[in-house]
Amino acid sequence: MLLRSSDPNVMYQCYPSNPHGDFRPVPEVLGGDWVLLRWGEMPVKIPMEKLLETPWCIQVRRSWNGLRDRDYPLSPAPRTVRILGMGDSFAVGDGVPLEQSLFKRIESLLGDGFEVLNCAKSGMDTAQETKLLASYAVKFNG
């Protein structure tokens, strides 16, 4: 399930269990403007009571430029190699905390002097990724 607040850049992917201990309890939803959705091609709004069936979640926060990542300046810092990571839901990190996502793990392994931007989008195919990569390369001086 997908839990959304009035902030369009923050949502939570909710799950019935927490097998690896990476998920957190769902946030406090009382008094807020929250909507619970069933995932799918066309998300369907469902009653908030269903949230009790999925008490574990990960936060999915989008940066100012729409990435599931931190905010990056348009140009990398001097002597920094910038890599634009592309892919589908696996690459974007659906179902895992950001720090455990593919591109954040690669960035961690590469160490200082490297940035690996998570430009992936769920549901993308190779043709769509190619177009998106071209636009991000211009946008981020990648």
Accessible surface in RSA format (square Angstrom, percent):
REM  Atomic radii and reference values for relative SASA: ProtOr
REM  Chains: A
REM  Algorithm: Lee & Richards
REM  Probe-radius: 1.40
REM  Slices: 20
REM RES _ NUM      All-atoms   Total-Side   Main-Chain    Non-polar    All polar
REM                ABS   REL    ABS   REL    ABS   REL    ABS   REL    ABS   REL
RES MET A   1    38.68  20.0  20.44  13.5  18.24  43.4  20.74  17.6  17.94  23.8
RES LEU A   2    16.04   8.9  16.04  11.5   0.00   0.0  16.04  11.3   0.00   0.0
RES LEU A   3     0.00   0.0   0.00   0.0   0.00   0.0   0.00   0.0   0.00   0.0
RES ARG A   4   101.43  42.6 101.17  51.6   0.26   0.6  26.18  35.8  75.25  45.6
RES SER A   5    28.35  24.0  15.15  20.2  13.21  30.4  12.51  26.6  15.84  22.2
RES SER A   6    83.86  70.9  54.02  72.1  29.84  68.7  30.91  65.8  52.95  74.2
RES ASP A   7    60.52  42.4  55.02  54.8   5.50  13.0  27.63  65.0  32.89  32.8
RES PRO A   8   125.82  91.7  88.29  80.5  37.52 136.4 100.01  82.6  25.80 160.4
RES ASN A   9    65.36  45.1  64.41  62.2   0.95   2.3   5.40  13.0  59.96  58.0
RES VAL A  10    13.45   8.9  11.68  10.6   1.77   4.3  11.71  10.2   1.74   4.7
RES MET A  11    32.81  17.0  32.69  21.6   0.12   0.3  31.60  26.9   1.22   1.6
RES TYR A  12    29.69  13.9  29.69  16.9   0.00   0.0  10.23   7.7  19.46  24.0
RES GLN A  13    10.18   5.7  10.18   7.4   0.00   0.0   0.00   0.0  10.18   7.7
RES CYS A  14     2.36   1.8   0.00   0.0   2.36   5.5   0.00   0.0   2.36   2.5
RES TYR A  15    46.45  21.7  46.45  26.4   0.00   0.0  43.89  33.0   2.56   3.2
RES PRO A  16    94.09  68.6  77.00  70.2  17.10  62.1  77.00  63.6  17.10 106.3
RES SER A  17    61.35  51.8  58.17  77.6   3.19   7.3  39.27  83.6  22.08  30.9
RES ASN A  18    36.81  25.4  16.77  16.2  20.03  48.2   6.27  15.1  30.53  29.5
RES PRO A  19   100.21  73.0  57.89  52.8  42.32 153.8  70.85  58.5  29.36 182.5
RES HIS A  20   156.98  85.8 125.13  87.0  31.85  81.5  87.33  90.0  69.65  81.0
RES GLY A  21    45.59  56.2   0.00   N/A  45.59  56.2  25.98  71.3  19.61  43.9
RES ASP A  22    57.92  40.6  51.27  51.0   6.64  15.7   5.21  12.3  52.71  52.6
RES PHE A  23    23.65  11.8  22.25  13.8   1.41   3.7  22.25  13.5   1.41   4.0
RES ARG A  24   152.34  64.0 152.34  77.7   0.00   0.0  63.62  86.9  88.72  53.8
RES PRO A  25    91.03  66.3  82.06  74.8   8.98  32.6  82.15  67.8   8.88  55.2
RES VAL A  26    40.32  26.5  26.69  24.2  13.63  32.8  26.69  23.2  13.63  37.0
RES PRO A  27    33.46  24.4  19.39  17.7  14.07  51.1  30.90  25.5   2.56  15.9
RES GLU A  28   125.48  72.0 101.91  77.1  23.57  56.1  63.43 122.7  62.05  50.7
RES VAL A  29    33.91  22.3  25.63  23.2   8.28  20.0  25.63  22.3   8.28  22.5
RES LEU A  30   151.62  84.4 132.29  94.6  19.33  48.6 134.02  94.1  17.60  47.4
RES GLY A  31    93.38 115.2   0.00   N/A  93.38 115.2  45.43 124.7  47.95 107.4
RES GLY A  32    45.72  56.4   0.00   N/A  45.72  56.4  21.95  60.2  23.77  53.2
RES ASP A  33    99.19  69.5  85.98  85.6  13.21  31.2  29.12  68.5  70.07  69.9
RES TRP A  34    49.85  20.0  31.33  15.2  18.52  43.5  25.29  13.5  24.56  39.8
RES VAL A  35    45.94  30.2  45.13  40.9   0.81   1.9  45.94  39.9   0.00   0.0
RES LEU A  36     0.69   0.4   0.00   0.0   0.69   1.7   0.00   0.0   0.69   1.8
RES LEU A  37    19.53  10.9  19.53  14.0   0.00   0.0  19.53  13.7   0.00   0.0
RES ARG A  38   118.30  49.7 117.62  60.0   0.68   1.6  48.78  66.7  69.52  42.1
RES TRP A  39   109.34  43.9  88.47  42.8  20.87  49.0  89.48  47.7  19.86  32.2
RES GLY A  40    51.36  63.3   0.00   N/A  51.36  63.3  34.05  93.4  17.31  38.8
RES GLU A  41   180.91 103.9 143.51 108.6  37.39  89.0  61.65 119.2 119.26  97.4
RES MET A  42   157.41  81.5 148.77  98.5   8.65  20.6 118.58 100.8  38.84  51.5
RES PRO A  43    68.24  49.7  46.87  42.7  21.37  77.7  46.87  38.7  21.37 132.8
RES VAL A  44    84.28  55.5  80.86  73.2   3.42   8.2  84.28  73.2   0.00   0.0
RES LYS A  45   149.09  72.7 126.87  77.8  22.22  52.9  75.05  67.5  74.05  78.9
RES ILE A  46    14.21   8.1   8.29   6.2   5.92  14.3  11.54   8.3   2.68   7.3
RES PRO A  47    80.19  58.4  67.57  61.6  12.62  45.9  79.48  65.6   0.71   4.4
RES MET A  48    60.24  31.2  51.52  34.1   8.72  20.8  51.90  44.1   8.34  11.1
RES GLU A  49   125.54  72.1 115.40  87.3  10.14  24.1  67.62 130.8  57.92  47.3
RES LYS A  50    76.95  37.5  75.97  46.6   0.98   2.3  33.19  29.9  43.75  46.6
RES LEU A  51    10.70   6.0  10.06   7.2   0.64   1.6  10.06   7.1   0.64   1.7
RES LEU A  52   151.94  84.6 132.11  94.5  19.82  49.8 134.48  94.4  17.46  47.0
RES GLU A  53    96.84  55.6  81.72  61.8  15.12  36.0  44.75  86.5  52.09  42.5
RES THR A  54     9.62   6.8   9.62   9.7   0.00   0.0   9.62  12.9   0.00   0.0
RES PRO A  55    53.69  39.1  51.35  46.8   2.34   8.5  51.89  42.8   1.79  11.1
RES TRP A  56    80.21  32.2  80.21  38.8   0.00   0.0  67.25  35.9  12.96  21.0
RES CYS A  57     2.46   1.9   2.32   2.6   0.14   0.3   0.00   0.0   2.46   2.7
RES ILE A  58     6.94   3.9   2.78   2.1   4.17  10.0   6.94   5.0   0.00   0.0
RES GLN A  59    72.82  40.7  57.31  41.9  15.51  36.9  17.57  37.4  55.25  41.9
RES VAL A  60     3.26   2.1   3.04   2.8   0.22   0.5   3.04   2.6   0.22   0.6
RES ARG A  61   124.03  52.1 118.82  60.6   5.21  12.4  51.29  70.1  72.74  44.1
RES ARG A  62    55.19  23.2  49.24  25.1   5.95  14.2  17.48  23.9  37.71  22.9
RES SER A  63     7.35   6.2   0.00   0.0   7.35  16.9   6.04  12.9   1.32   1.8
RES TRP A  64   144.45  58.0 106.45  51.5  38.00  89.2 107.99  57.6  36.46  59.2
RES ASN A  65    12.18   8.4   0.00   0.0  12.18  29.3   5.86  14.1   6.33   6.1
RES GLY A  66    27.45  33.8   0.00   N/A  27.45  33.8  24.94  68.4   2.51   5.6
RES LEU A  67     0.91   0.5   0.23   0.2   0.68   1.7   0.91   0.6   0.00   0.0
RES ARG A  68     3.38   1.4   3.38   1.7   0.00   0.0   2.15   2.9   1.23   0.7
RES ASP A  69     7.50   5.3   0.76   0.8   6.74  15.9   0.34   0.8   7.16   7.1
RES ARG A  70   122.23  51.3 112.73  57.5   9.49  22.6  69.08  94.4  53.15  32.2
RES ASP A  71    81.32  57.0  67.05  66.7  14.27  33.7  23.83  56.1  57.49  57.3
RES TYR A  72     1.79   0.8   0.00   0.0   1.79   4.7   1.54   1.2   0.25   0.3
RES PRO A  73    80.60  58.7  68.35  62.3  12.25  44.5  79.59  65.7   1.01   6.3
RES LEU A  74    84.41  47.0  79.70  57.0   4.71  11.8  79.70  56.0   4.71  12.7
RES SER A  75    59.69  50.4  52.34  69.9   7.35  16.9  33.26  70.8  26.43  37.0
RES PRO A  76    38.21  27.8  23.33  21.3  14.88  54.1  23.33  19.3  14.88  92.5
RES ALA A  77    56.16  51.6  45.42  70.1  10.74  24.4  52.45  73.9   3.71   9.8
RES PRO A  78   110.60  80.6  88.74  80.9  21.86  79.5 100.44  82.9  10.16  63.1
RES ARG A  79   223.79  94.0 183.58  93.6  40.21  95.7  92.22 126.0 131.57  79.7
RES THR A  80    31.44  22.4  17.10  17.3  14.34  34.2   4.81   6.5  26.63  40.3
RES VAL A  81    79.20  52.1  74.77  67.7   4.43  10.7  79.20  68.8   0.00   0.0
RES ARG A  82    22.37   9.4   2.26   1.2  20.11  47.9   2.26   3.1  20.11  12.2
RES ILE A  83    67.21  38.2  63.81  47.5   3.41   8.2  67.21  48.4   0.00   0.0
RES LEU A  84    27.93  15.6   7.64   5.5  20.29  51.0   7.64   5.4  20.29  54.6
RES GLY A  85     4.40   5.4   0.00   N/A   4.40   5.4   4.40  12.1   0.00   0.0
RES MET A  86    38.68  20.0  17.09  11.3  21.60  51.4  17.12  14.6  21.57  28.6
RES GLY A  87    10.46  12.9   0.00   N/A  10.46  12.9  10.42  28.6   0.04   0.1
RES ASP A  88    60.77  42.6  59.95  59.7   0.81   1.9   7.94  18.7  52.83  52.7
RES SER A  89    44.74  37.8  44.38  59.2   0.36   0.8  12.58  26.8  32.16  45.1
RES PHE A  90   160.32  80.2 146.62  90.8  13.70  35.7 154.30  93.5   6.02  17.2
RES ALA A  91     6.15   5.7   6.15   9.5   0.00   0.0   6.15   8.7   0.00   0.0
RES VAL A  92     0.57   0.4   0.57   0.5   0.00   0.0   0.57   0.5   0.00   0.0
RES GLY A  93     2.12   2.6   0.00   N/A   2.12   2.6   2.12   5.8   0.00   0.0
RES ASP A  94    53.59  37.5  32.88  32.7  20.71  49.0  12.64  29.7  40.95  40.8
RES GLY A  95    18.51  22.8   0.00   N/A  18.51  22.8  10.91  29.9   7.60  17.0
RES VAL A  96    50.99  33.6  50.92  46.1   0.07   0.2  50.99  44.3   0.00   0.0
RES PRO A  97    18.50  13.5  16.08  14.7   2.42   8.8  18.50  15.3   0.00   0.0
RES LEU A  98    53.74  29.9  50.88  36.4   2.86   7.2  50.88  35.7   2.86   7.7
RES GLU A  99   115.60  66.4 104.09  78.8  11.50  27.4  55.95 108.2  59.65  48.7
RES GLN A 100    77.12  43.1  67.16  49.1   9.96  23.7   9.60  20.4  67.53  51.2
RES SER A 101     1.07   0.9   0.00   0.0   1.07   2.5   1.07   2.3   0.00   0.0
RES LEU A 102    67.45  37.6  59.21  42.4   8.24  20.7  63.61  44.7   3.84  10.3
RES PHE A 103    15.91   8.0  15.91   9.9   0.00   0.0  15.91   9.6   0.00   0.0
RES LYS A 104    24.41  11.9  19.58  12.0   4.83  11.5  19.02  17.1   5.39   5.7
RES ARG A 105   134.35  56.4 132.04  67.3   2.31   5.5  24.64  33.7 109.71  66.5
RES ILE A 106    62.41  35.5  62.23  46.4   0.18   0.4  62.41  44.9   0.00   0.0
RES GLU A 107    34.55  19.8  32.85  24.9   1.69   4.0  11.51  22.3  23.04  18.8
RES SER A 108    88.39  74.7  60.38  80.6  28.01  64.5  34.18  72.8  54.21  75.9
RES LEU A 109   154.47  86.0 122.77  87.8  31.70  79.7 125.73  88.3  28.74  77.3
RES LEU A 110    73.42  40.9  51.76  37.0  21.65  54.4  54.27  38.1  19.14  51.5
RES GLY A 111    32.38  39.9   0.00   N/A  32.38  39.9  29.55  81.1   2.83   6.3
RES ASP A 112   148.62 104.1 121.14 120.6  27.48  65.0  43.01 101.2 105.60 105.3
RES GLY A 113    33.60  41.4   0.00   N/A  33.60  41.4  20.95  57.5  12.65  28.3
RES PHE A 114    70.99  35.5  59.22  36.7  11.77  30.6  59.22  35.9  11.77  33.7
RES GLU A 115    17.92  10.3  17.92  13.6   0.00   0.0   6.32  12.2  11.61   9.5
RES VAL A 116     1.51   1.0   1.51   1.4   0.00   0.0   1.51   1.3   0.00   0.0
RES LEU A 117     0.00   0.0   0.00   0.0   0.00   0.0   0.00   0.0   0.00   0.0
RES ASN A 118     0.09   0.1   0.00   0.0   0.09   0.2   0.00   0.0   0.09   0.1
RES CYS A 119     0.02   0.0   0.00   0.0   0.02   0.0   0.02   0.0   0.00   0.0
RES ALA A 120     0.95   0.9   0.00   0.0   0.95   2.2   0.00   0.0   0.95   2.5
RES LYS A 121    51.83  25.3  51.44  31.6   0.39   0.9  39.00  35.1  12.83  13.7
RES SER A 122    61.19  51.7  37.24  49.7  23.95  55.2  33.53  71.4  27.66  38.8
RES GLY A 123    70.38  86.8   0.00   N/A  70.38  86.8  41.68 114.4  28.71  64.3
RES MET A 124    37.25  19.3  24.57  16.3  12.68  30.2   5.57   4.7  31.68  42.0
RES ASP A 125    79.40  55.6  72.84  72.5   6.57  15.5  42.10  99.1  37.31  37.2
RES THR A 126   104.54  74.4 100.84 102.2   3.70   8.8  66.34  89.1  38.20  57.7
RES ALA A 127    72.02  66.2  59.28  91.5  12.74  29.0  67.32  94.8   4.71  12.5
RES GLN A 128    87.15  48.7  83.37  60.9   3.77   9.0  26.83  57.1  60.32  45.7
RES GLU A 129    33.47  19.2  33.09  25.0   0.38   0.9   5.36  10.4  28.10  22.9
RES THR A 130    86.14  61.3  81.36  82.5   4.78  11.4  67.19  90.3  18.95  28.6
RES LYS A 131   162.84  79.4 152.68  93.7  10.16  24.2 100.60  90.5  62.24  66.3
RES LEU A 132    37.53  20.9  34.42  24.6   3.11   7.8  37.23  26.1   0.30   0.8
RES LEU A 133    71.09  39.6  71.09  50.9   0.00   0.0  71.09  49.9   0.00   0.0
RES ALA A 134    61.58  56.6  51.24  79.1  10.34  23.5  59.60  83.9   1.98   5.2
RES SER A 135    61.01  51.6  48.70  65.0  12.32  28.4  51.04 108.7   9.97  14.0
RES TYR A 136    15.16   7.1  15.16   8.6   0.00   0.0   7.94   6.0   7.22   8.9
RES ALA A 137    34.98  32.2  30.01  46.3   4.97  11.3  30.40  42.8   4.57  12.1
RES VAL A 138   124.06  81.6 107.99  97.8  16.06  38.7 114.71  99.7   9.35  25.4
RES LYS A 139    79.85  39.0  66.57  40.8  13.27  31.6  48.02  43.2  31.83  33.9
RES PHE A 140     0.00   0.0   0.00   0.0   0.00   0.0   0.00   0.0   0.00   0.0
RES ASN A 141    86.55  59.7  64.09  61.9  22.46  54.1  24.49  58.9  62.06  60.0
RES GLY A 142    57.93  71.4   0.00   N/A  57.93  71.4  23.63  64.9  34.30  76.8
END  Absolute sums over single chains surface
CHAIN  1 A     8602.7       6883.2       1719.5       5328.0       3274.7
END  Absolute sums over all chains
TOTAL          8602.7       6883.2       1719.5       5328.0       3274.7
